[in-house]
Amino acid sequence: MNTIIKVKNISKSYSRGLLALDNVSLKVNQGKVLVIMGPSGSGKSTLIRTFNGLETFDAGEIEILGIKINQNYNERRIQKIRKRVGMVFQQFNLFPHLCILDNITLAPLNVQKRSRVEAEEYGMYLLSQMGISMHAEKYPSQLSGGEQQRVAIARTLALKPELLLFDEPTSALDPERINEVLDVMRKLAQDGMTMVVVTHEINFAKEVSDQILFMDSGKVIETSTPDIFFSNAKHERSRKFLNQLDK
Amino acid sequence: MMRYKRFFLQLIIILLFIGLVGILINNLIINLIRTDLGFNFYWLLKPASFALSEHALPFSPSDSYAWALLIGWINSLKVILFSLIFSTILGIIIGLSRTSKNILIKKISSFYITFIRQTPLLLQLMFWYFVGFLGLKNKFINFSNILKINTQGIEFFGLSLTPEFSALFIGLSVFTSAFIGEVIRGGIISVEKGQWESFRSLGLSERDGLIKVIIPQALPAIIPGLTSQYLNLAKNSTLAIAIGYSDIYAINDTIINQTGRAIECFIILLLTFLILNLSITNLMEKINKLINKKQIYIN
Protein backbone atom coordinates (compact mmCIF):
# COMPACT_ATOMS: atom_id res chain seq x y z
CA MET A 1 0.00 0.00 0.00
CA ASN A 2 1.35 3.40 -1.02
CA THR A 3 1.69 5.98 1.70
CA ILE A 4 0.39 9.33 0.46
CA ILE A 5 0.95 11.45 3.58
CA LYS A 6 3.66 10.87 6.15
CA VAL A 7 3.93 13.45 8.92
CA LYS A 8 6.84 13.08 11.33
CA ASN A 9 6.87 15.02 14.62
CA ILE A 10 5.90 18.42 13.29
CA SER A 11 5.55 21.37 15.67
CA LYS A 12 4.60 24.97 15.18
CA SER A 13 4.56 27.72 17.78
CA TYR A 14 3.04 31.17 17.71
CA SER A 15 4.98 34.18 18.93
CA ARG A 16 3.75 33.98 22.53
CA GLY A 17 5.17 30.50 22.91
CA LEU A 18 1.74 29.01 22.35
CA LEU A 19 1.92 25.72 20.44
CA ALA A 20 -0.35 25.49 17.42
CA LEU A 21 1.01 22.05 16.61
CA ASP A 22 2.74 19.94 19.22
CA ASN A 23 4.76 17.01 17.92
CA VAL A 24 2.14 15.74 15.48
CA SER A 25 2.70 12.53 13.52
CA LEU A 26 0.34 10.67 11.20
CA LYS A 27 0.16 8.55 8.09
CA VAL A 28 -2.45 8.24 5.35
CA ASN A 29 -2.37 5.43 2.81
CA GLN A 30 -3.65 5.56 -0.74
CA GLY A 31 -7.43 5.43 -1.09
CA LYS A 32 -8.02 6.05 2.61
CA VAL A 33 -10.06 8.77 4.26
CA LEU A 34 -8.71 10.45 7.39
CA VAL A 35 -11.12 12.61 9.38
CA ILE A 36 -9.63 15.15 11.79
CA MET A 37 -11.88 16.19 14.68
CA GLY A 38 -11.40 18.40 17.69
CA PRO A 39 -12.63 21.56 19.41
CA SER A 40 -12.05 24.90 17.67
CA GLY A 41 -8.52 26.19 18.17
CA SER A 42 -7.17 22.68 18.52
CA GLY A 43 -4.92 23.02 15.45
CA LYS A 44 -6.94 20.95 12.96
CA SER A 45 -6.97 23.63 10.27
CA THR A 46 -3.34 24.55 10.89
CA LEU A 47 -2.37 20.90 10.47
CA ILE A 48 -4.24 20.33 7.20
CA ARG A 49 -2.90 23.60 5.79
CA THR A 50 0.71 22.51 6.36
CA PHE A 51 0.10 19.68 3.86
CA ASN A 52 0.08 22.04 0.85
CA GLY A 53 2.33 24.74 2.24
CA LEU A 54 -0.31 27.33 3.10
CA GLU A 55 1.05 27.14 6.63
CA THR A 56 4.69 26.73 7.64
CA PHE A 57 5.99 24.78 10.64
CA ASP A 58 9.04 25.00 12.91
CA ALA A 59 10.21 21.42 13.30
CA GLY A 60 9.65 17.97 11.89
CA GLU A 61 9.08 16.71 8.37
CA ILE A 62 6.16 16.13 6.03
CA GLU A 63 6.21 13.85 3.01
CA ILE A 64 3.37 14.25 0.52
CA LEU A 65 3.31 11.96 -2.53
CA GLY A 66 7.01 11.32 -1.99
CA ILE A 67 7.89 15.04 -1.86
CA LYS A 68 9.55 16.02 1.39
CA ILE A 69 9.17 19.43 3.03
CA ASN A 70 10.55 20.72 6.29
CA GLN A 71 10.70 23.99 8.24
CA ASN A 72 12.69 25.68 5.44
CA TYR A 73 10.13 26.99 2.98
CA ASN A 74 10.93 25.42 -0.39
CA GLU A 75 8.87 27.17 -3.03
CA ARG A 76 9.69 24.68 -5.79
CA ARG A 77 8.70 21.59 -3.81
CA ILE A 78 5.56 23.19 -2.43
CA GLN A 79 4.58 24.17 -5.96
CA LYS A 80 5.06 20.53 -7.00
CA ILE A 81 2.79 19.38 -4.18
CA ARG A 82 0.11 21.94 -4.98
CA LYS A 83 -0.10 20.74 -8.57
CA ARG A 84 -1.02 17.26 -7.33
CA VAL A 85 -3.05 18.04 -4.21
CA GLY A 86 -6.47 19.73 -4.18
CA MET A 87 -7.90 21.81 -1.36
CA VAL A 88 -11.46 22.82 -0.49
CA PHE A 89 -12.03 25.68 1.96
CA GLN A 90 -14.73 26.53 4.47
CA GLN A 91 -15.53 29.81 2.67
CA PHE A 92 -15.42 28.21 -0.84
CA ASN A 93 -13.06 30.99 -2.06
CA LEU A 94 -14.35 30.88 -5.63
CA PHE A 95 -13.08 33.67 -7.90
CA PRO A 96 -16.00 36.15 -7.88
CA HIS A 97 -14.99 37.89 -11.12
CA LEU A 98 -15.04 34.70 -13.19
CA CYS A 99 -18.03 32.63 -14.27
CA ILE A 100 -18.35 29.07 -12.94
CA LEU A 101 -16.75 27.39 -15.95
CA ASP A 102 -13.86 29.90 -15.98
CA ASN A 103 -13.33 29.25 -12.26
CA ILE A 104 -12.86 25.58 -13.10
CA THR A 105 -10.68 25.98 -16.20
CA LEU A 106 -8.33 28.68 -14.83
CA ALA A 107 -5.83 26.23 -13.29
CA PRO A 108 -5.94 23.58 -16.06
CA LEU A 109 -5.28 26.31 -18.65
CA ASN A 110 -2.52 28.12 -16.75
CA VAL A 111 -0.90 25.40 -14.65
CA GLN A 112 -1.26 22.33 -16.84
CA LYS A 113 -1.30 24.29 -20.13
CA ARG A 114 -4.16 22.20 -21.50
CA SER A 115 -6.10 23.36 -24.54
CA ARG A 116 -9.24 25.42 -23.91
CA VAL A 117 -11.48 22.87 -25.64
CA GLU A 118 -10.15 20.03 -23.52
CA ALA A 119 -10.30 22.02 -20.26
CA GLU A 120 -13.85 23.19 -20.90
CA GLU A 121 -15.03 19.76 -21.91
CA TYR A 122 -13.65 18.21 -18.74
CA GLY A 123 -14.99 21.15 -16.68
CA MET A 124 -18.50 20.59 -18.05
CA TYR A 125 -18.19 16.88 -17.34
CA LEU A 126 -17.26 17.60 -13.69
CA LEU A 127 -20.13 20.08 -13.34
CA SER A 128 -22.61 17.52 -14.65
CA GLN A 129 -21.18 14.99 -12.17
CA MET A 130 -21.96 17.54 -9.43
CA GLY A 131 -25.44 18.12 -10.89
CA ILE A 132 -24.84 21.81 -11.58
CA SER A 133 -23.93 22.00 -15.27
CA MET A 134 -26.82 24.42 -15.84
CA HIS A 135 -24.93 27.05 -13.81
CA ALA A 136 -21.77 27.00 -15.97
CA GLU A 137 -22.26 30.56 -17.29
CA LYS A 138 -23.34 32.08 -13.96
CA TYR A 139 -21.16 33.86 -11.41
CA PRO A 140 -20.40 32.51 -7.92
CA SER A 141 -22.58 35.06 -6.11
CA GLN A 142 -25.63 33.82 -8.05
CA LEU A 143 -25.29 30.32 -6.56
CA SER A 144 -26.28 28.95 -3.15
CA GLY A 145 -23.57 28.01 -0.66
CA GLY A 146 -23.99 24.30 -1.35
CA GLU A 147 -23.70 24.88 -5.09
CA GLN A 148 -20.64 27.09 -4.63
CA GLN A 149 -18.93 24.44 -2.55
CA ARG A 150 -19.63 21.82 -5.21
CA VAL A 151 -18.08 24.17 -7.79
CA ALA A 152 -15.04 24.49 -5.51
CA ILE A 153 -14.74 20.70 -5.41
CA ALA A 154 -15.06 20.51 -9.21
CA ARG A 155 -12.40 23.22 -9.49
CA THR A 156 -9.84 21.15 -7.57
CA LEU A 157 -10.87 17.94 -9.37
CA ALA A 158 -10.15 19.64 -12.71
CA LEU A 159 -6.44 19.22 -11.96
CA LYS A 160 -6.95 15.46 -11.45
CA PRO A 161 -5.42 15.53 -7.94
CA GLU A 162 -4.06 12.47 -6.16
CA LEU A 163 -5.04 13.77 -2.72
CA LEU A 164 -7.88 16.02 -1.58
CA LEU A 165 -7.82 18.21 1.53
CA PHE A 166 -11.12 19.47 2.98
CA ASP A 167 -10.94 22.23 5.60
CA GLU A 168 -14.39 22.28 7.28
CA PRO A 169 -16.17 22.12 3.92
CA THR A 170 -19.70 22.26 5.36
CA SER A 171 -19.27 24.64 8.31
CA ALA A 172 -20.40 27.71 6.36
CA LEU A 173 -23.49 26.02 4.87
CA ASP A 174 -27.17 26.08 5.83
CA PRO A 175 -28.10 22.78 7.54
CA GLU A 176 -30.35 21.71 4.65
CA ARG A 177 -27.51 22.30 2.17
CA ILE A 178 -24.89 20.23 3.97
CA ASN A 179 -25.88 16.88 2.50
CA GLU A 180 -25.55 17.89 -1.12
CA VAL A 181 -21.84 18.54 -0.45
CA LEU A 182 -21.35 15.47 1.76
CA ASP A 183 -22.92 13.27 -0.95
CA VAL A 184 -20.30 14.45 -3.44
CA MET A 185 -17.57 13.69 -0.90
CA ARG A 186 -19.02 10.24 -0.19
CA LYS A 187 -18.92 9.45 -3.88
CA LEU A 188 -15.31 10.61 -4.15
CA ALA A 189 -14.35 8.32 -1.25
CA GLN A 190 -16.15 5.38 -2.88
CA ASP A 191 -14.23 6.01 -6.10
CA GLY A 192 -11.01 5.55 -4.13
CA MET A 193 -9.85 9.17 -3.68
CA THR A 194 -7.39 9.69 -0.83
CA MET A 195 -8.88 12.36 1.42
CA VAL A 196 -8.16 14.30 4.61
CA VAL A 197 -11.27 15.97 6.03
CA VAL A 198 -11.51 18.40 8.92
CA THR A 199 -15.17 18.29 9.96
CA HIS A 200 -17.71 18.19 12.78
CA GLU A 201 -20.10 15.95 10.80
CA ILE A 202 -20.29 12.81 12.96
CA ASN A 203 -22.42 10.79 10.56
CA PHE A 204 -20.08 11.50 7.67
CA ALA A 205 -17.10 10.52 9.81
CA LYS A 206 -18.79 7.30 10.93
CA GLU A 207 -19.76 6.21 7.40
CA VAL A 208 -16.86 7.32 5.27
CA SER A 209 -13.66 7.57 7.30
CA ASP A 210 -11.11 4.83 7.72
CA GLN A 211 -9.47 6.62 10.61
CA ILE A 212 -10.34 9.41 13.03
CA LEU A 213 -7.64 11.67 14.39
CA PHE A 214 -8.72 13.62 17.45
CA MET A 215 -6.78 16.77 18.38
CA ASP A 216 -6.75 19.15 21.30
CA SER A 217 -4.41 22.14 21.94
CA GLY A 218 -2.15 21.20 19.04
CA LYS A 219 -1.63 17.61 20.17
CA VAL A 220 -2.93 14.36 18.70
CA ILE A 221 -5.01 12.90 21.55
CA GLU A 222 -5.96 9.70 19.80
CA THR A 223 -6.08 7.97 16.43
CA SER A 224 -8.75 5.28 16.12
CA THR A 225 -11.01 3.60 13.63
CA PRO A 226 -14.47 5.21 13.63
CA ASP A 227 -16.03 2.11 15.26
CA ILE A 228 -13.83 2.46 18.30
CA PHE A 229 -13.80 6.24 18.40
CA PHE A 230 -17.55 6.71 18.44
CA SER A 231 -18.52 3.77 20.67
CA ASN A 232 -15.60 3.42 22.99
CA ALA A 233 -13.06 6.25 22.62
CA LYS A 234 -9.75 5.45 24.27
CA HIS A 235 -9.22 8.86 25.77
CA GLU A 236 -11.26 10.72 28.36
CA ARG A 237 -10.85 14.03 26.41
CA SER A 238 -12.32 12.45 23.25
CA ARG A 239 -15.35 11.11 25.13
CA LYS A 240 -15.98 14.53 26.65
CA PHE A 241 -15.83 16.15 23.20
CA LEU A 242 -18.23 13.60 21.70
CA ASN A 243 -20.66 14.09 24.59
CA GLN A 244 -20.72 17.80 23.94
CA LEU A 245 -21.30 17.29 20.20
CA ASP A 246 -24.30 15.04 20.93
CA LYS A 247 -26.08 17.71 22.96
CA MET B 1 -38.62 77.58 16.88
CA MET B 2 -36.03 75.27 15.33
CA ARG B 3 -37.34 76.01 11.83
CA TYR B 4 -36.95 79.77 12.27
CA LYS B 5 -33.48 79.35 13.68
CA ARG B 6 -32.42 77.26 10.73
CA PHE B 7 -34.02 79.71 8.28
CA PHE B 8 -32.16 82.68 9.78
CA LEU B 9 -28.90 80.81 9.80
CA GLN B 10 -29.27 80.06 6.10
CA LEU B 11 -30.26 83.64 5.36
CA ILE B 12 -27.14 84.93 7.12
CA ILE B 13 -24.90 82.53 5.19
CA ILE B 14 -26.46 83.56 1.87
CA LEU B 15 -26.07 87.25 2.69
CA LEU B 16 -22.45 86.72 3.68
CA PHE B 17 -21.79 84.90 0.42
CA ILE B 18 -23.43 87.62 -1.68
CA GLY B 19 -21.43 90.23 0.23
CA LEU B 20 -18.16 88.41 -0.40
CA VAL B 21 -18.83 88.03 -4.13
CA GLY B 22 -19.82 91.71 -4.23
CA ILE B 23 -16.53 92.78 -2.69
CA LEU B 24 -14.59 90.66 -5.19
CA ILE B 25 -16.48 92.06 -8.17
CA ASN B 26 -16.06 95.57 -6.82
CA ASN B 27 -12.29 95.04 -6.49
CA LEU B 28 -12.19 93.68 -9.99
CA ILE B 29 -14.00 96.69 -11.44
CA ILE B 30 -11.78 99.14 -9.53
CA ASN B 31 -8.68 97.35 -10.80
CA LEU B 32 -9.96 97.31 -14.35
CA ILE B 33 -10.62 101.04 -14.21
CA ARG B 34 -7.23 101.69 -12.65
CA THR B 35 -5.30 99.77 -15.32
CA ASP B 36 -7.41 101.54 -17.92
CA LEU B 37 -7.37 98.42 -20.07
CA GLY B 38 -11.02 97.39 -20.08
CA PHE B 39 -12.15 93.78 -20.22
CA ASN B 40 -11.78 92.18 -23.64
CA PHE B 41 -9.92 89.48 -25.52
CA TYR B 42 -8.91 91.40 -28.69
CA TRP B 43 -5.27 91.58 -27.51
CA LEU B 44 -5.05 87.83 -28.11
CA LEU B 45 -4.53 88.54 -31.81
CA LYS B 46 -1.58 90.91 -31.31
CA PRO B 47 1.96 89.61 -31.89
CA ALA B 48 3.50 88.02 -28.82
CA SER B 49 7.00 89.34 -29.54
CA PHE B 50 8.72 86.80 -27.30
CA ALA B 51 10.56 83.66 -28.30
CA LEU B 52 9.84 80.11 -27.12
CA SER B 53 12.58 77.52 -26.91
CA GLU B 54 10.18 74.60 -27.01
CA HIS B 55 7.40 74.45 -29.58
CA ALA B 56 5.76 71.48 -31.28
CA LEU B 57 4.28 73.73 -33.98
CA PRO B 58 6.20 76.53 -35.75
CA PHE B 59 6.42 79.63 -33.59
CA SER B 60 8.11 83.02 -34.01
CA PRO B 61 7.83 86.27 -31.96
CA SER B 62 5.59 87.77 -34.66
CA ASP B 63 2.93 85.13 -34.01
CA SER B 64 -0.09 86.09 -31.92
CA TYR B 65 -0.63 85.67 -28.15
CA ALA B 66 -3.38 83.15 -28.93
CA TRP B 67 -0.92 81.04 -30.89
CA ALA B 68 1.57 81.25 -28.01
CA LEU B 69 -1.10 80.03 -25.60
CA LEU B 70 -1.89 77.11 -27.89
CA ILE B 71 1.81 76.21 -28.03
CA GLY B 72 1.83 76.37 -24.22
CA TRP B 73 -1.09 74.03 -24.03
CA ILE B 74 0.54 71.55 -26.37
CA ASN B 75 3.68 71.67 -24.21
CA SER B 76 1.61 71.10 -21.07
CA LEU B 77 -0.38 68.24 -22.55
CA LYS B 78 2.82 66.66 -23.83
CA VAL B 79 4.46 66.55 -20.41
CA ILE B 80 1.22 65.55 -18.67
CA LEU B 81 0.59 62.67 -21.06
CA PHE B 82 4.19 61.36 -20.94
CA SER B 83 4.26 61.58 -17.14
CA LEU B 84 0.85 59.99 -16.80
CA ILE B 85 1.95 56.91 -18.69
CA PHE B 86 5.39 56.62 -17.10
CA SER B 87 4.16 57.27 -13.53
CA THR B 88 1.52 54.57 -13.96
CA ILE B 89 4.07 51.99 -15.09
CA LEU B 90 6.47 53.00 -12.31
CA GLY B 91 3.62 53.10 -9.77
CA ILE B 92 2.49 49.57 -10.64
CA ILE B 93 6.06 48.29 -10.17
CA ILE B 94 6.39 50.11 -6.83
CA GLY B 95 2.96 49.00 -5.62
CA LEU B 96 3.59 45.36 -6.47
CA SER B 97 7.05 45.50 -4.89
CA ARG B 98 5.46 46.72 -1.67
CA THR B 99 3.34 43.56 -1.51
CA SER B 100 6.25 41.32 -2.54
CA LYS B 101 7.40 38.46 -0.35
CA ASN B 102 11.04 39.40 -1.04
CA ILE B 103 12.13 41.48 1.97
CA LEU B 104 14.84 43.45 0.10
CA ILE B 105 12.45 44.51 -2.69
CA LYS B 106 9.83 45.39 -0.08
CA LYS B 107 12.27 47.55 1.90
CA ILE B 108 13.61 49.38 -1.16
CA SER B 109 10.14 50.24 -2.45
CA SER B 110 9.02 51.27 1.02
CA PHE B 111 12.04 53.59 1.31
CA TYR B 112 11.33 55.01 -2.17
CA ILE B 113 7.73 55.82 -1.25
CA THR B 114 8.67 57.37 2.09
CA PHE B 115 11.45 59.49 0.62
CA ILE B 116 9.52 60.73 -2.41
CA ARG B 117 6.32 61.46 -0.53
CA GLN B 118 7.96 63.38 2.31
CA THR B 119 9.86 65.91 0.20
CA PRO B 120 8.36 68.86 -1.75
CA LEU B 121 7.80 68.38 -5.47
CA LEU B 122 9.36 71.78 -6.23
CA LEU B 123 12.58 70.65 -4.57
CA GLN B 124 12.54 67.40 -6.53
CA LEU B 125 12.04 69.23 -9.84
CA MET B 126 15.00 71.52 -9.02
CA PHE B 127 17.04 68.46 -8.19
CA TRP B 128 16.27 66.70 -11.47
CA TYR B 129 16.95 69.86 -13.46
CA PHE B 130 20.06 71.31 -11.83
CA VAL B 131 21.67 68.19 -10.41
CA GLY B 132 20.12 65.56 -12.69
CA PHE B 133 20.49 67.05 -16.14
CA LEU B 134 22.55 70.23 -16.07
CA GLY B 135 25.06 68.51 -13.77
CA LEU B 136 25.67 65.65 -16.16
CA LYS B 137 28.76 65.14 -18.27
CA ASN B 138 28.37 65.68 -21.99
CA LYS B 139 28.54 61.97 -22.66
CA PHE B 140 26.80 60.51 -19.64
CA ILE B 141 24.87 57.63 -21.09
CA ASN B 142 25.18 56.67 -24.71
CA PHE B 143 23.59 53.34 -25.37
CA SER B 144 24.57 52.60 -28.99
CA ASN B 145 22.78 55.79 -30.11
CA ILE B 146 19.36 54.45 -29.04
CA LEU B 147 19.28 56.14 -25.64
CA LYS B 148 21.40 59.19 -24.87
CA ILE B 149 21.24 61.07 -21.60
CA ASN B 150 23.39 64.20 -21.10
CA THR B 151 23.20 67.96 -20.51
CA GLN B 152 21.20 68.23 -23.75
CA GLY B 153 18.41 66.16 -22.22
CA ILE B 154 17.25 62.74 -23.36
CA GLU B 155 17.47 61.35 -26.84
CA PHE B 156 15.55 58.17 -27.41
CA PHE B 157 15.25 56.58 -30.85
CA GLY B 158 16.00 59.95 -32.48
CA LEU B 159 13.30 61.66 -30.42
CA SER B 160 15.16 64.36 -28.54
CA LEU B 161 13.77 65.89 -25.37
CA THR B 162 15.13 69.12 -23.90
CA PRO B 163 16.68 69.08 -20.39
CA GLU B 164 13.73 71.19 -19.13
CA PHE B 165 11.17 68.75 -20.47
CA SER B 166 13.20 65.73 -19.29
CA ALA B 167 13.57 67.08 -15.76
CA LEU B 168 9.89 67.95 -15.51
CA PHE B 169 8.82 64.64 -17.01
CA ILE B 170 11.06 62.55 -14.72
CA GLY B 171 10.29 64.67 -11.66
CA LEU B 172 6.52 64.50 -12.10
CA SER B 173 6.60 60.79 -12.94
CA VAL B 174 8.75 59.83 -9.97
CA PHE B 175 6.73 61.99 -7.56
CA THR B 176 3.35 60.71 -8.76
CA SER B 177 4.52 57.09 -8.99
CA ALA B 178 5.08 56.99 -5.22
CA PHE B 179 1.45 57.96 -4.65
CA ILE B 180 0.16 55.61 -7.34
CA GLY B 181 2.21 52.83 -5.74
CA GLU B 182 0.32 53.33 -2.49
CA VAL B 183 -3.02 53.35 -4.32
CA ILE B 184 -2.12 50.06 -6.03
CA ARG B 185 -0.97 48.48 -2.76
CA GLY B 186 -4.20 49.57 -1.07
CA GLY B 187 -6.24 47.95 -3.83
CA ILE B 188 -4.28 44.72 -3.65
CA ILE B 189 -4.57 44.31 0.11
CA SER B 190 -8.30 44.99 -0.13
CA VAL B 191 -8.70 41.59 -1.84
CA GLU B 192 -9.65 38.83 0.60
CA LYS B 193 -6.86 36.59 1.91
CA GLY B 194 -8.86 33.54 0.85
CA GLN B 195 -8.38 34.48 -2.80
CA TRP B 196 -4.59 34.24 -2.43
CA GLU B 197 -4.84 30.88 -0.68
CA SER B 198 -7.26 29.69 -3.30
CA PHE B 199 -5.07 30.39 -6.33
CA ARG B 200 -1.95 29.19 -4.52
CA SER B 201 -3.53 25.88 -3.58
CA LEU B 202 -4.50 25.42 -7.25
CA GLY B 203 -0.80 25.53 -8.13
CA LEU B 204 -0.96 28.91 -9.91
CA SER B 205 2.29 30.89 -9.81
CA GLU B 206 2.35 34.20 -7.90
CA ARG B 207 2.53 36.07 -11.22
CA ASP B 208 -0.43 34.27 -12.80
CA GLY B 209 -2.44 34.59 -9.61
CA LEU B 210 -1.74 38.30 -9.38
CA ILE B 211 -2.70 38.98 -13.00
CA LYS B 212 -5.70 36.67 -13.30
CA VAL B 213 -7.15 36.64 -9.78
CA ILE B 214 -5.98 39.50 -7.57
CA ILE B 215 -5.63 42.55 -9.85
CA PRO B 216 -9.06 42.18 -11.53
CA GLN B 217 -10.60 42.24 -8.06
CA ALA B 218 -8.38 45.12 -6.87
CA LEU B 219 -9.23 47.44 -9.80
CA PRO B 220 -12.54 48.82 -8.43
CA ALA B 221 -10.64 49.97 -5.34
CA ILE B 222 -7.72 51.35 -7.38
CA ILE B 223 -9.47 53.47 -10.05
CA PRO B 224 -10.85 56.30 -7.82
CA GLY B 225 -7.48 56.81 -6.13
CA LEU B 226 -5.73 56.69 -9.48
CA THR B 227 -8.07 59.40 -10.84
CA SER B 228 -7.19 61.82 -8.08
CA GLN B 229 -3.46 61.17 -8.63
CA TYR B 230 -3.89 61.93 -12.34
CA LEU B 231 -5.67 65.19 -11.50
CA ASN B 232 -2.85 66.12 -9.12
CA LEU B 233 -0.31 65.36 -11.80
CA ALA B 234 -2.02 67.68 -14.29
CA LYS B 235 -2.14 70.50 -11.75
CA ASN B 236 1.41 69.90 -10.53
CA SER B 237 2.69 70.27 -14.10
CA THR B 238 2.35 74.07 -13.66
CA LEU B 239 5.49 73.94 -11.50
CA ALA B 240 7.24 73.84 -14.89
CA ILE B 241 7.77 77.59 -14.49
CA ALA B 242 10.36 76.90 -11.79
CA ILE B 243 12.74 75.18 -14.20
CA GLY B 244 11.94 77.27 -17.27
CA TYR B 245 9.82 74.84 -19.25
CA SER B 246 7.34 76.79 -21.38
CA ASP B 247 4.09 75.19 -20.28
CA ILE B 248 0.75 76.98 -20.36
CA TYR B 249 1.27 78.53 -16.93
CA ALA B 250 4.73 79.88 -17.74
CA ILE B 251 3.54 81.41 -21.02
CA ASN B 252 0.50 82.90 -19.27
CA ASP B 253 2.85 84.47 -16.75
CA THR B 254 4.95 86.05 -19.49
CA ILE B 255 1.84 87.40 -21.22
CA ILE B 256 0.53 88.92 -17.96
CA ASN B 257 3.89 90.66 -17.47
CA GLN B 258 3.80 92.05 -20.98
CA THR B 259 0.16 93.04 -21.30
CA GLY B 260 -1.09 93.40 -17.73
CA ARG B 261 -4.15 91.35 -18.68
CA ALA B 262 -4.10 89.27 -15.47
CA ILE B 263 -7.87 88.77 -15.25
CA GLU B 264 -8.38 87.57 -18.80
CA CYS B 265 -5.30 85.33 -18.59
CA PHE B 266 -6.41 83.72 -15.37
CA ILE B 267 -9.90 83.14 -16.76
CA ILE B 268 -8.37 81.37 -19.76
CA LEU B 269 -6.08 79.35 -17.50
CA LEU B 270 -8.84 78.36 -15.08
CA LEU B 271 -11.29 77.37 -17.78
CA THR B 272 -8.78 75.33 -19.77
CA PHE B 273 -7.55 73.49 -16.68
CA LEU B 274 -11.13 72.84 -15.69
CA ILE B 275 -11.80 71.35 -19.13
CA LEU B 276 -8.66 69.20 -18.96
CA ASN B 277 -9.38 67.83 -15.49
CA LEU B 278 -13.05 67.27 -16.24
CA SER B 279 -11.99 65.21 -19.28
CA ILE B 280 -9.60 63.15 -17.16
CA THR B 281 -12.34 62.58 -14.57
CA ASN B 282 -14.81 61.68 -17.28
CA LEU B 283 -12.49 59.22 -18.95
CA MET B 284 -11.63 57.53 -15.66
CA GLU B 285 -15.30 57.32 -14.75
CA LYS B 286 -15.97 55.56 -18.04
CA ILE B 287 -13.17 53.09 -17.29
CA ASN B 288 -14.59 52.62 -13.80
CA LYS B 289 -18.06 51.92 -15.18
CA LEU B 290 -16.65 49.45 -17.66
CA ILE B 291 -14.86 47.58 -14.87
CA ASN B 292 -17.84 47.67 -12.53
CA LYS B 293 -20.09 46.39 -15.29
CA LYS B 294 -17.86 43.35 -15.59
CA GLN B 295 -17.76 43.03 -11.82
CA ILE B 296 -21.50 43.31 -11.31
CA TYR B 297 -21.59 39.86 -9.75
CA ILE B 298 -19.01 40.57 -7.06
CA ASN B 299 -21.26 40.95 -4.05
Interface residues (C-beta under 8 A of the other chain):
Chain A: N52 G53 L54 Q79 R82 K83 V85 G86 M87 F89 Q91 N93 L94 F95 P96 H97 L106 A107 N110 V111 Y139 P140 S141 Q142 R155 T156 L159
Chain B: E192 G194 Q195 E197 S198 F199 R200 S201 L202 G203 L204 S205 D208 K212 V213 P216 Q217 K294 Q295 Y297 I298 N299
